[in-house]
Amino acid sequence: MKKGKVREYILKKLKHEGSIHMTLIDPEKTTPEEAGKIAVEAEEAGTSAIMVGGSIGVSEKMTDDVVVEIKEKTNLPVILFPGSPTALSKYADAVWFLSVLNSQNPYFITGAQMQGAFIVKRYGLEVLSLGYIILGTGGTVSIVSYTRPLPLDKPEVVAAYALAAEYMGFQFIYLEGGSGGKPVPQKVISLVKRTISIPLVVGGGIRTRVEAKKAAAAGADIIVTGTIIEETDNIYDKLSEIIRGIKEGYNVR
């Protein structure tokens, strides 16, 4: 992937394919060798990019080793999804430069971003600015980021956060249901999609073709799955099923 071309690549994918899939790999739970194998199967299944990151226990060395292995084994862009400034890697193609919009701690809204900004610049990483909104149970990420997750039955509040993020200049919005939790409801995705004009990313709790189909049908542009690759022995088949559901969902919008 050429430097500075990841956002262009994503937007082109969305234009031609509708909704797309990204695979999330956690360096704390996955060795470099395992990450390489997962990425190969994910690429064959039709995923559009590999995201690398985790909420806790991830160092720069761990991230570097996983990113290098993925880059050697696939042609997919690698996008960092850092839980802290220590999880950045100069070997990646881009970084989700995210702000946890509903965190109760300013560090996760602007503090960590300030600490990581010069590292991102020094490494020459393409910046994909991301308004990150945590919903439902929130999972580990909500605990680590001191976030009060937004209720799943308050779509208008979620949409207001998303619209504010767009007005503040974010390029993407991410609705996070949290690993191990329930998927973000269709009514929430649908209202947010109707409210904003930038790409909508949805992740957390999506483990089946039906759940992926519902998310895409409701308006998710990018669907991220991570936990399922840790739970299955047949990554290719599982991701193929998820990606098939995404295509089915987009076709019934």
N, C-alpha and C positions, 0 to 999 in steps of 0.2 A: 504494500500500500504506500503510495507516494505521500510525502509529508504534506499535511494540510488538506488532505483530500477525504477524510473520513466523513465529515458532515455532508459533503457533496455526494459521497457514495451512499449514505443512508437515505438522503432525500431522493436520489435517483431510484433506489430500491423501492421506496414507498410509492413513488409515482408509477412505476411499472408493475409492481406486485401487490400493491395495497398494503395489507398488514404483514409485518415480518417478525421473525423470531431471533432472539439472541440467547446464547448459552452463558450462564454465570458459573465461573469456577473459583472456589475459595482456596487460596494457597495454604490456609491453616489446616484444611481437611484433605488436601490433595497433593501428592508428591509431584515433582516435575514430570516424571515418567507417566504417571496416571493422567496428568493434565494433557500431555501430548496425545495419548490414546483417546481420551474423551474428545479433544478438539478434532481429531481425524474423523471419528464417527459422527460428530456433530456436523462437520462440513459435508460429509457424504449424505447426511439426513436432510440437509437444506438450510441449516441455520445461517444467518447473515453475518454474524460477528461473535467474537468471544469476549466476554467481560471478565475481568480478573479482579477479585477483591473479597473482603470479608469484614465482619464487624469487630472481631477481637483476635489478638494473637498473631497478627500479620506484620512481618518486618519487610524492609526493602529487599534484603537478600532473598527471602522466600518468594517475594513477588518477581524479582529479577529472574530467578531460576525457572519459575513456571512460565513467565512470558517468553523467555528465550526458547524453551522447549516447544511451546505452541507455535512460535514464529518459524521454527525449523521444520515443523511437521505439516503446517497448513498455509494456505494463501489468504486466510481470513484476517480482517483487521482486528487488532487487540485493543480493547478500550478498558482503561483502568476504572475501577469502581471503588475508590479508596475509603476505608473507614477512618483513616487518619493520615497526616502528612508523611508518616514513616512508611506508608505502603505505596509510594510512587516508584516508578521504574522508567529509566531512560530508554529501555528497549521497546516500550509500547508505542502504539501509533497515536493514541489520543487518550484523554482523560475526561470522565464525567466530572466537571468542576461543579460540585453540588453544594447546595445550601439546604440544610434540614429546616424547612420553613416553619414547622410547628414545634421545634425544639423549645424547651423552657430555659435553655442555657445558651447565651449569645456566642459561646465558643463554637458551637456547631452551626451557627448561622453565618458568622463572619470571621471568628477567631482562627479556626483551623485553616480556613481559606487564606487568610493573611499569612499564616506560617508557611503554607505550601506554595504560595504564588511564585516566589522567586525560584523555587525548585522546578516547578513546571516550566518556567521561562528558560532556565538553564538547560533543562533536558530537551527543550524544543518540542514538547508535547502539544498536539493540537487540542485546543480547549473546546469542549462541548458543555456549555453552561446549562445547568440542570436544577430546576426547582423541585425539590424532593419533599413529598408529603406522605407522612406515615399514618395509616388508618388501622382500624380494628384492634386486634390484640397487639399489633406492632412487632412482636417477636423480640429477639435479642437486640436488634438495631435500635429499638425504641428505648430499651434500658440503657444501652451504652451512650446514646445521644441525649438522654434526659428529655425525651419527647413524651408529650401527652397525646397519644394517638387520637385522631378524629373519629367519632362514631360512624359506623357504616350506614346508619339510618339518617344521616344529616348530609345528603348530597349537596345541598345548597351551600353549606359551609366549606366543603371540599372545593366546590367550583369557585367560590370566592377567593380561596387561597391560590388556586391555579391561575385565575384571571389576574390577581395581583402580581403573581410571579411573571406572567407574560408582560404586564405593564412595566415591570422593573427590568425587563430586558433579557430574561432567560430564554434560551433557544428551545428547550424541551421541558416537559413536565413529567414527573415520575410519581405514580400512585403506588405506594408500597403497602401490601397487605401483611407483610411479615412472614418469614419462613415458619411453616407449621401451623399457620392460621388459615382462616377462610379466604377464598379469593375475593378481590374487590367486587362488590355487586354490580350487575349490569346497569342499574339505575344511576349509580354514582358515575361509572365510566361514561354513560350516555350524556348526562348533564354536563360533565366537565368537557367532553368532546364538543358539545354544542356551544359551549361558552368560550372556549379558546380557539385560536387559529394557528397554534404551533403543534408539532408532533407530540402525541401522548404515549408515554411508556407505562406499562402496567406489569407488576410482578408480585410474587408472594402467593403461595397456596394453590397455584395452578399446576395440577398433576395429571390431568386427563385430557383427552381429545375434546370431550364435551365442555369442560371448563374453558379450554382455550378457544373453542368455537364461540362460546357465549361472550368472552372478553372481546374478541375481534368483531363480532356482530354488533356489540354495543358501541364500538368506536375506537378501541385500542389500536394504535398504529404499530407499536412495538411491544411484543410480549416476551418477558424474560422468565426463564425457568432455571433454577439452580439445584434445589433440594432433590428433585427427581433423579438427577444423575448420580446422586449419592446413595439412592435407594434401589437402583435397578442394576441388574447384571447385563442387560442388553440395551445399551445406550442408544444405538442406532434405531432400533425398533421403537423405543419409547419416544425419542425425539421426532421420528418420522410421524408417529401418531399425533403428537402435539402440533406439529407443523401442518399436517393435513387438516386438523381441526381449525387452525388459524385461517387457512385458505377458504375452508367451508364457511366460516363465520363472516369473513370479508365479503364473500359472494352473496350473502343474504342481507347485507345492510340495506 
